[in-house]
Structures are given as C-alpha cells and as structure tokens.
Amino acid sequence: MKNIFKVALATLAIAGMSGAAHADLNYNGEVGLPLNPTAQIPQEGGFRLQGNYYDLGSSSRLYSVGGAIRASKTAPIEVNGAVNYVDGNAGNNDVRFSVGAKYLFSRETEPAGVRLAAGVGYSEYSLSTDHLKNARAYLVGSKSFGNPVEGKTSITGHLGLRYDHFEFGGGDSDKASVFAGVEIPVTPTGEIQLLGEVGSEVADGGNVPYSVGIRYRPMQKPFGATIGVQRVGIANDDPKLFVQIGYTFGK
C-alpha cells in the first residue's frame, strides 16, 4: 500500500511541471482516462466514438463500444454510454450496457485553470454466472500546468473522489475512493502521450485499480489509439492488457 501512495504522489508531482489534455473515453464511455472520468467533456458539436478491449484475467475479456456527446449548446453537459460484452464467462456472455452524465462547472479555457466536474453513471456486466451492477457518482478536477507556446501541449493532471455501489450475484459493496491521473506529452505537439492513473479500492475484496499506457493521436486528426496495462480493481485481479481505438466526429 505504501508503494501505491508513492505512485499517487509521484503522479501529482509530475503533473505540476507543464499542460494540455487530449480527451478520450474510459471503458464506461465517460470522457476520461482508461479507468476514471476526468473534468473534460466533448466540444460543442463533437461526438467521440471508441472501441475498447480489456483483458480481465481468468480467461475473461471485456469488449465495449462507447460514445460521449455534448448534450446542449448552452449547457456544459456530457451524455455518455457504452455497450458491454464480456467473453469467456461460462456461457453467460450476454450484452450489457453503461449510461452516464457529467456536468462541467468551470470555464473551458485552454490552457485551462482548474476544471471541476461532477457526474453519475450506471453499468451492468456479466461476470461468471453472475451479473455485476455498478452505480457511481464522482467529483473530479483537471488542470493543465504551465503556459505552453502555440503549437505545444502541456501536462494535465486529474484528481477525483468517487462513490461506487456494486451488486454482485451474492452480495453488494459500497465504497468511497480517491483517484489521481496524469497525461504527459512525449512529443512537443502531443501526438504521443504517456498516461497514468491510480486510485484507492473501489470494491470490497478488490485490488487497487490503476492503468499505465501510451496514446497516439496525430495533430489535428480525429483518430486516436491507446495501449497499455490496467487493473480494473473490482476483483482480486492482476494487471492485464487494454487497447482503445477512437474517432471524434464533428469538432
């Protein structure tokens, strides 16, 4: 546990060096890092569509197709969702879903000050012979650091608080947790970025969730892809591969 908190502190320390964000979706369809939401929403007129592959261990694999859109021209509200399919679950391989909404409280300047957003979500998955249900609420802040010159990107840090209610086949779990994340550009204009996030436990009996990955998005292009390792943390699982491929329509 000490090592986990060292990683979290290092993440926040790195986030204090510089700033700008590239917003993709997590596996639930929320704009964010691979596991957690961030205080970012789609631009007006923009719609993000993304396919996800997550190895869950124990011969189970999650496939999801998620989308997020700005719901109003006047209000900074994101509506998101995903279609979820878990393969390798003893014949219980039915399609489930995620839905959610997020409200951005702060102004959308870039480089940003501190953006603050709150959201809710609900997801269902089929695991083994049981259905997993997750209702969640969260508050998250995002900030780009430094004053980048035109054409360059900067590091963006994220810090959040979430509450998760899980229903398993044989019981349930209620837990509040904290999480932190960072997006670090490797190239001056941000085509390649390193991503990292870590949080406290989100479910009873689970492990500490985290992800580490590398993102590629060509400048001024709507396409992006991310690959890395993740641990969702809802069970006693080991870190496994994840892959994300997305496209932004409109702005």
N, C-alpha and C positions, 0 to 999 in steps of 0.2 A: 504493500500500500504506500510506503514511503516513496518508492520509485515512481508510482503513478502521480503523486503530488509534485515530485520533482519535474516530471514531464509537463504537468499543467503549468507550473511556474515558469519553466523554460519557454513554453508556448507563448505565454503572456509577455515575457521579456523580449522575445524575438519580435512580437507584434509591435513593440514600441520603437522600431527602427525606421519605418518608412510606410506608403499606402495606395491601392485601388482594387476593387473587387470584380471578379467575374462570377456571376451568379448562375449556378446550375441547380439541380434538384436532388433531394435525398431520395431514398427508396420509397418513401410515402408520397412523393410528388410535391413536397414543400420546397420552395426555393431555399437552398442551404448547402451545407457540406454533406458528404455521403450519409451521415447518420442523423445529424441535428439540423434544425432550421436556423436561419440567420435573419437579421433585420434588413433584408433585401426583398424587393418584390419586382415583378416584371414591369418594364417600362410601359407607358401608355401605348396601346395598340399592339403590344407584343404578347406572344404566346410561346412558351417553352414546352417542347415535347421531348421526352427522354426515355430510353430503354435501359434497364438495369439488370445486371446479373450478380448475385451474391451467393457465394458458397457458404452454407450454414453448418457444414460439418455433418457427420453421421449419415453420409450419402444423401443429404438433402440440399437442394439448390433453389434459391428464390429467383424467379423471373418477374419483373414488373415493368409496366409501361405507364409513366406518369406524365402529368401535364399541369402547368400553372399559368394563370392568366390574370391580368388586372381587371377587376370586375366593374370599375367605374372610371370615367374620365375625370371626375371631380374629386372622388374619394380614394385615398391610397389603400385599397383593399385587394388582397390576393385571394383568389379561389383556386384550390388545388385538389388533386386526386390521383389515384393510380388503380390499375387493375393488377392483382397479385396472383401468382401461381407458384406453388411450392411442389417441386418434383422430388420423388423418392420417399414418399411418406406412407408406405404400406397400403397402397390402394386408395388413400384419402386425398387424391390430387385434384381437388376441385378449385375453381377460380373464385377468388375473393376480391376485396376492394379496400381502398382508403379514400377518405374525403377530409377536407380541412379548409380553414380560412385564417387569414392573417391581416392585421391592421397595423400600418406604419404610422407612428405618432409624429416623427420628426420630419424636417425638411429633407428633400432629396438632392442635396448639392453634391458635387464631385470635384475635388476630393471632399469626402463627407466629414462633417463633425461626427458626433455620436448619433447614430441612428438607433431608434428604440422601437421595437415591435412586439405585439402580443398576438397569440394565436391559439387555436384549438384544432383538434383532429381526432379522427376515429378510423381504426383499421381492423381488418379481420384477415387471418391467415389460417391455413390448415397445416397443423404440425402433428405428425404421427397419427394417432387415431382421434386426436382432439382438435377443436377449433380454438385458436388464440384470438382474443379480442383485446384491443388496446384503445382506451380513451385517454387523451392527453391535453394539457394546457401548458403554455410556456410564455416566458418573457425573456427577450434576448436583445442585447445591444451589439452593434457592429461599428467599427471605426477604422477609417483609413488613416495611416500615420505618415507624417511628413508632408512636404509640398512639392510634388513631382513636377518637373518641367513638362511642357507639352510633348505628347508622344510617348511618355514613360509611365509605367504603372508603379504602384507602391504597395507595401504590405498592408493587409487588412486583418484585424483581429476581431474575435467574437467571444462574448461571454454571456451565458444564459442560465436561467433557472427553469426547470420543468417539473411537472407533476404527472405521473403515469398511473393509471389503473389498468391492470391486466386481469383478464379472466381466462384461466386455463380450464381444461376438462375437469380437473379435480380440485380446483380452488381459485383463489384470486390473490392479487398483490396490489398494495397502494404504497407509492414511494415518491418522495420529492428528491430531486437530484440537481447537481450543477454541472455545467459543461463549458469548455473553452475550446476555441479553434483558431486556426491561422491559415492565411493564403499568402504564399511567398513567391513573387515573380523570380524566375531564374534568368530570363532574357529581359533586356531593357524595356521592351514594349509588351511583355507579358504573354507571349504566345505559349510559353511553358511556365507552369506554376507548380510548386510543391504545396500540398495540403496536409494538415494535421489537425486532429481533434481528440479530446479525451474528456471523460466525464465520470461522475460517481455512479454507483449501481442504480439501474432503473427498475429492477425487478427483484423480488425475493428469490434467493437461490441462483441469481445470475452473476456473471463476471463484470468487471469494469469494462464499459464499452469504449472503443477507440477506432480510429482509422488513420492511415497514412497513405498518401497517393501522389501521383503526378498527373497533371492536367495539360492537355494540348488544345489550344484554340487559336487558329490563325487570326491575325489582326483584321478587323473589320469584316469578319466572316461569321455566319450564324452557327457554324458547326463546331462541336467540341467533344472531346473524349477524355475520360479519366480512368486510370487503372491503379490498383493498389491492394492493400490488405486491410481487413476490417474485422472487428468483433462486435456484433450487434449487442451482446450482453444480456439477452433475455434468458439464457440458459448457461450451463457450465461448458461453454464452447471455447475452441481455440481460434486464433486469428486465421482468416481464410481470404481467398482472392475475391475481389469485386471488380466489375467493369461497368462503365457508364458511357453511353453514346447519346448525344442530344442535338437538337436543332431548334433555333429560335425563329419563329415566323413573325413577320411584321417588323416593328422597330427593334 
